Amino acid sequence: MNPVTATILQRLAGNGGFVSGGDLCGELRISRSAVWKHIAALRKAGYAIVAVSGKGYRLERLTGDPVQEEVAPLLDTASFGRNFISLASTDSTNLRARALARDGAAEGTVVVADSQTGGRGRMRRAWVSPAGVNLYCSIVLRPPVPSVRVPEIPLVAAAAIHEAVAAECPDLAAFIKWPNDIIVAGRKLCGILCEMESEPDCTHFVVVGFGLNVNLDPAPEELREIATSIAIATGRSASRARLLAAVLNRFERLYLDWRERDDLSFILPYLEAHAWLKGRELKIEQFSKVLTGLEAGLSPQGHLLLRTADGSILPVSSGEAHLLPVNHETRPA
């Protein structure tokens, strides 16, 4: 968005009433015809703006798009989202954020795209990223912790996203699926992908990327059995700007708490209260093997605790979890 157009939008959004064209001319040192051109550009972008002779302009409705002009006024963060890069399209917000991090981008830098051509999930899977409907966002972190603790971050992010979705859509029954998904009615609502660059004793940076299905409706035919969206689940559209701000506000708070702790103990009760896998018979697929057993909670390090057939507890640090039909004859005690 043109900087002058963005300034006019911020002025209208912050006022709540009418803003005179003369005031905008004086503040921005532009002509009335120039103001009108910027107003026309905002209307073309989807902003509902009324003009009344003698009163000026009034913003009636925002678009809900995840752009800085709509997200920034909703933030109560110190760093998350304060450096905000908004792209119409990119290959992958994680790739963009990693490049920025290598060039020294500050912690809390956010990269948001309206669409992705090469969106990625875990296990090298593609992430379908159509324009105009969902949230595709990556955040640069520089945690001053040993690299061994970085695998805890996806669960911190999952808790923040779950809190945000619950606050913005209180009638939506969402769950956290270890290690990095948000699930609604057995289908994926959100996926999280964390990538880091580090040395054994030093974490240079971590990029936390997430794709949250918001107003996608319907889902692509090939994904309808495994994916959902807020619009599909509730029958209503949601503001992507409000959701993004809610995620950033909550994520910064939880992340700063996590940095001051030794592990995930402080959010384990929340993660377990909203766990999709809780008490279920599971199959865990790893690159080289498959594990089966009964979910028995989470460790303070974020490992899934799996009760195996012999009754022992096995901590699982990574893998793809799948539900198995309950077999009461073989279920571990």
Protein Blocks (a to p, Z undefined) as FASTA:
>chain_A
ZZklmmmmmmmmmnopacdfklmmmmnopafklmmmmmmmmmmnopacdddehjlpadfb
dehiacfklmmmmpccfkgopaccddfbdfblklmmmmmmmnopaehiacddfbdfkbcc
ehhiacdddehkaccddddddddbdfklmmmmmmmmmmmmmmmmmmmmmmbccddddfkb
cceehiafbdcdddddddfkbcfbacddddddfkgccddfklmmmgccfklmnopacdfk
lmmmmmmmmmmmmmmmmmmmmblmlmmmmmmmmgfkgopacddddfkbccddddebjcfk
opacdddfkopacddfbdcdddddddfklgcZZ
